[in-house]
Amino acid sequence: MSTWIKDKQGRWIFLLIVFYTIGVLGISFSPWKSLFLNLSSFNLLLTFAILLITRKKQTLNFYLFILLAFIIGMGSEWLGVHFGWLFGNYTYQNTLGIKLFEVPLIIGVNWGLLAITSAEIAQFLFRNTYLKISIAALLMTVFDYFLEPVAIESHFWQWKGDTIPLFNYICWLMVSLVLQWIYFNLKNEENNASHRQIYFIMLMFFLILNAI
């Protein structure tokens, strides 16, 4: 443990674990639950910043992917919020901060963050590019499955009729496949343990909140 924390990347990941642990405790057991929920966008920005800090390949293609993921993610959410064409009929509430066309800006960041961390798990496990793309997209969709109940309870967004449609997960998988195809075709994969750890830290956060 001490050796790991002495490593630069290990220190950043340890900091992230501390923040997410405080978040779980604050949301679940403190009288300031609403304050902790309103800090969700800050926590996501911190997570994204640590992803950038621990990134090895700081290439133009990598930042191009982040831009494309933001645009595709925000565009998909805009279609969902305004027309129900993707994901279903839902609206974003005010917990996640500043919005653009009724979609919180942090959501575009989250699409990129989740795509990168999922891709790094898939590339670590498999060699075939098509399998990497498929598994990474599936990991993104699995993440959304565990995120949804917490997000609704936390007033991140609200579904029409308070029911999460199967259509949501189908569209999540489709958008995720597009993002992963772009990520791997831009040759952005790298053997980055920190990115894989970030995915599991975020996932554990929502698994614990679902269980409490």
Protein Blocks (a to p, Z undefined) as FASTA:
>chain_A
ZZmmmpmklmmmmmmmmmmmmmmmmmmmmcklmmmmmmmmmmmmmmmmmmmmmpmblcfk
lmmmmmmmmmmmmmmmmmmmmnomgopacdddfknopaeehiafklmmmmmmmmmmmmmm
mmmmpmblklmmmmmmmmmmmmmmmmmmmmmmnomaccehiiacfklmmmmmmmmmmmmm
mmmmnopaccdfklmmmmmmmmmmmmmmmmZZ
